[in-house]
Amino acid sequence: MIFLTNACVAGPVEVSGGMSYTGFLLAQRSMQTRVLTGITTTGTPHLGNYVGAIRPAVAASRRADVDAFYFMADYHALIKSDNPERIERSRLEIAATWLAAGLDPGRVTFYRQSDIPEIPELTWFLTCVTAKGLLNRAHAYKASVDKNTEAGEDSDAGVTAGLYMYPVLMAADILAFNAHKVPVGRDQIQHIEMARDIAQRFNHIYGREFFVLPEVQIEEQVATLPGLDGRKMSKSYDNTIPLFAGGAKHLRETIMRIVTDSRAPGEPKNPDDSALFTIYQAFASADETAAFRQSLLDGIGWGEAKQRLFERIETDVAPMREQYEALIAKPAAIEDILHEGAQKARATATPLLAELREAIGLRSMARIQPSQKAAKATPAKDSKPRFASFRDDEGQFRFRLFATDGEELLLSAPFADPKAAGMLQKRLRTLGGAAAELAADAQGAHLSLDGNVVASTPAQADAAARDALLQRLRDTLDQLAAQD
């Protein structure tokens, strides 16, 4: 499923100047895009997986402007299968397939979903802000309800909580790493839209831009690949063509079973209505595709056409198959690679979850002073004003200034360069309240530096509230200057 920069860290992060971890990450992501991709571990990888997800993902991972996160969605697999042996085998086969296809674990973050404890924890956090009505509209759930209704069953017959909560788990997969892009098939677009909705609601409730809003990425030319019966190649339809399983012999036998029409050798075939042609062009060059199209128009026999399809696919698959078989023979080596990938992934997810726990109130009690009364909202003596940086929906860099009690005092103007936003923060730390150029209006005020408006206060109910806020802002600027 996703794309980003190696602003992902290899160890603990210290962020100076009061900037939050989320703000720190967002400020570092100006040059790369984080892309996250996953495959559910419920079966043997097939040509559709390779063409539609693995091949483009591996190609993207080699780009300098991409920070790639690739994972095996084995939690999702539990929704679809209760066969432990099948899931265990699928995890091994899928890991070996990605590596054999050229995925470099030293360049990307490659991991198992189940090795990241922050994902189920985040799933619960998101569950607590997700509207049931949103989940009621999920396509998979609605399809199950419609099927039960047509059969005269209870609407929720056979529907597990796992199926119902699938969109929230998928949102956690994405948001735990603040992915920018999520390459998915068209049937998954709704899940990305739901992840955006959930992220926006969490950000709104807790008053900060904790999460990047992910965007869908569709590869139009490889969105789907037909299977043996002409429908989308899918384990659900049992119409797949295996990528490596069974070797070259099984690959050829399966291709020979692709359904074609009854036109005899010598009769022209319609390439645009042929699953053979669609699969062929997914592997062939433009010249090869044109030649195969012409052969179909000239009346090549279906048997010969299938043989040519097999030979073209085998040219690409054979070298990968050799590597795949070597990897499958050493599962312990794959396990080591995945453990290292999990450590890299958690270096990003763990600090984010720590920040989320703090935001929602799951804080250490050791920080509470014995004399502090729960009913009072007075800050601890060591509380300080702070800045919180984030990236807005337009991709611009901004920050907020908060007083010691968490009240928002300023929202900065947007900046294309995170360094410019950082320089403004630096100036505000030394400005002082008396030097602040504040222009009040009916509801709030604007802060200017060098003749340019650089930040605004939140709107207030009346002039008295506005004036009180401006005094708090000047006091806070004085506090920052005293700290510097």
QUISUL-V918197 format. One record per pair of residues at least 24 apart in sequence whose ideal C-beta (glycine too) atoms are under 7 Angstrom apart, sorted by the first residue. I is the first residue (numbers start at 0). GAP is how many residues later the second one is. Records with the same first field share a line. If there is no record, write none. Layout:
I=GAP / GAP
This chain:
0=35 / 36 / 37 / 172 / 173 / 181 / 182 / 183
1=32 / 33 / 34 / 35 / 67 / 172 / 177 / 179 / 180
2=30 / 31 / 32 / 57 / 63 / 64 / 65 / 176 / 177 / 178
3=25 / 28 / 29 / 30 / 31 / 63 / 175 / 176
4=24 / 26 / 27 / 29 / 62
5=61
7=59 / 101 / 339 / 340
8=338 / 339
9=337
10=336
12=338
16=370 / 408
17=366 / 368 / 369
18=368 / 370
19=335 / 368 / 369
20=330 / 331 / 334
21=188 / 330 / 333 / 368
22=365 / 366 / 367 / 376
24=153
25=363 / 364 / 365
26=362 / 370 / 391 / 395
29=388
30=34
31=33 / 34 / 35
32=32 / 33 / 147 / 148
33=33 / 35 / 143 / 144 / 145 / 146
34=25 / 31 / 33 / 144 / 146 / 148
35=33 / 138 / 141 / 143 / 146
36=33 / 146
37=33 / 34 / 35 / 75 / 135
38=33 / 34 / 55
39=33 / 36 / 37 / 40
40=31 / 32 / 33 / 36 / 46 / 49 / 50 / 53
41=35 / 38 / 39 / 44 / 45 / 48 / 193
42=47 / 192
43=46 / 49 / 198 / 201
44=48 / 49 / 52 / 198
45=187 / 194 / 195 / 196 / 197
46=178 / 186 / 194 / 196
47=177 / 185 / 192
48=194
49=51 / 193
50=171 / 174 / 231
51=133 / 170 / 171 / 172 / 173
53=43 / 44 / 47
54=46
55=127 / 163 / 166
56=126
57=43 / 44 / 45
60=42 / 46 / 47
67=40 / 41
68=40 / 108 / 110 / 276
69=28 / 33 / 38 / 40
70=40 / 41 / 42
71=40 / 41
72=40
73=38 / 39 / 40
74=38 / 39 / 94
75=93
77=84
78=81 / 83 / 84 / 87
91=236 / 239 / 242
94=239 / 243
95=228 / 231 / 232 / 238
96=146 / 147 / 227
98=228
99=220 / 223 / 224 / 227
100=219
104=232 / 235 / 236
108=232 / 235 / 236
109=227 / 231
110=227 / 230 / 231 / 234
111=226 / 230
112=60
114=223 / 227
115=226 / 229 / 230 / 233
117=58 / 228 / 231 / 232 / 235
118=53 / 54 / 57
120=232
121=50 / 53 / 54 / 231
122=45 / 46 / 49
124=231 / 235
125=42 / 45 / 46 / 72 / 76
126=38 / 41
128=69 / 72 / 73 / 76
129=38 / 68
133=60 / 63
134=29 / 32
137=29 / 52
138=51
139=26
166=24 / 27
167=30
169=25
170=24 / 27
173=40
174=24 / 36
175=173 / 176
176=171 / 172
177=33 / 34
178=35
179=32 / 34 / 35
180=34 / 36
181=32 / 34 / 35
182=34 / 36
183=32
184=38 / 39
185=32 / 37
188=27
191=24
205=153 / 154
207=151 / 180 / 182
208=181 / 182
209=146 / 149
211=179
212=180
221=60
224=53 / 54 / 57
225=49 / 52 / 53
227=29 / 30 / 31
228=30
229=29 / 45
242=74
243=77 / 80
247=66 / 70
250=59 / 62 / 63 / 66
251=58
254=51 / 54 / 55
255=50
257=48
259=42
264=34 / 36
265=33
266=32
267=29 / 31
268=27 / 30
270=25 / 26
275=29 / 30 / 33
278=30
279=29 / 32
282=29 / 30 / 33
283=28
287=24
376=28
378=25 / 26
383=99
384=91 / 94 / 95
386=38
388=32
396=24
398=26
400=27
402=69 / 73
407=50
408=48 / 60 / 63 / 64 / 67
409=37 / 45 / 46 / 47 / 63
410=44 / 45
411=42 / 43
412=40 / 41 / 42
423=30
427=49 / 52
428=51 / 52 / 55
429=51 / 54
430=46 / 50
431=45 / 46 / 49
432=41 / 42 / 44 / 45
435=38 / 41
437=32
439=26 / 30
444=25
